[in-house]
């Protein structure tokens, strides 16, 4: 299984501070759930313990929304939450 990224997802990754390794981990080992428009969502929490945009956060949650293409997942968009 490979994880590929739509250009929209790459743009959101940069804006929201989510890396390819985090997204691949969410898809590979995270919680899987049904999402709108026939997509599949993946969610995983990561220990962060850093600053993001001037504020310290202990955890980061990464969500990836993807569609299946053959044996691969095409990630359409990404959301990152810091807490």
Legacy VTK file of the C-alpha trace (Angstrom):
# vtk DataFile Version 3.0
C-alpha trace
ASCII
DATASET POLYDATA
POINTS 83 float
0.000 0.000 0.000
1.345 3.400 -0.966
0.092 6.772 0.165
-0.068 9.426 -2.559
-0.956 13.096 -2.161
-3.272 15.265 -4.219
-1.891 18.800 -4.831
-4.648 20.169 -2.574
-3.463 17.891 0.246
0.155 19.023 -0.189
-0.945 22.652 0.088
-2.941 21.949 3.249
-0.036 19.969 4.735
2.223 23.011 4.416
-0.409 25.392 5.819
-1.329 23.166 8.758
2.051 21.738 9.738
1.448 18.071 8.920
4.291 15.996 7.492
4.269 13.043 5.108
5.483 10.657 7.829
2.654 11.679 10.158
0.056 11.250 7.439
1.452 7.873 6.379
1.347 6.771 10.044
-2.250 7.961 10.375
-3.257 6.045 7.242
-1.267 2.952 8.195
-1.886 2.705 11.926
-4.478 5.313 12.871
-8.191 5.154 13.516
-10.189 4.707 10.300
-13.680 6.148 9.833
-16.204 6.844 7.086
-16.305 10.386 5.733
-18.488 12.366 3.340
-18.517 11.827 -0.415
-17.407 8.191 -0.169
-14.048 9.095 1.346
-12.278 7.450 4.236
-10.865 9.398 7.147
-7.804 8.464 9.158
-6.917 9.972 12.529
-3.919 9.643 14.798
-2.535 11.587 17.771
1.167 12.383 18.071
3.261 13.659 20.945
4.252 17.167 19.821
5.742 19.115 22.755
6.704 22.129 20.597
5.456 25.528 19.618
3.138 26.075 16.674
2.452 29.639 15.638
3.800 31.039 18.885
1.965 28.745 21.298
3.179 25.557 23.006
1.225 22.333 22.426
1.779 18.908 23.922
-0.169 16.913 21.308
-0.986 17.100 17.620
-3.834 15.232 15.935
-3.552 14.575 12.214
-6.566 13.680 10.085
-6.231 12.619 6.466
-9.175 12.195 4.104
-8.474 9.818 1.261
-9.942 7.690 -1.514
-8.809 4.229 -2.497
-7.125 3.912 -5.899
-6.278 0.282 -6.522
-3.979 -0.751 -3.672
-3.032 2.856 -2.867
-4.622 5.679 -0.884
-4.862 9.114 -2.502
-4.970 11.710 0.271
-7.327 14.527 -0.723
-6.995 16.862 2.266
-5.391 17.056 5.673
-6.380 18.634 8.997
-4.056 19.154 11.966
-5.274 20.030 15.446
-2.988 21.091 18.248
-3.842 20.715 21.923
LINES 1 84
83 0 1 2 3 4 5 6 7 8 9 10 11 12 13 14 15 16 17 18 19 20 21 22 23 24 25 26 27 28 29 30 31 32 33 34 35 36 37 38 39 40 41 42 43 44 45 46 47 48 49 50 51 52 53 54 55 56 57 58 59 60 61 62 63 64 65 66 67 68 69 70 71 72 73 74 75 76 77 78 79 80 81 82
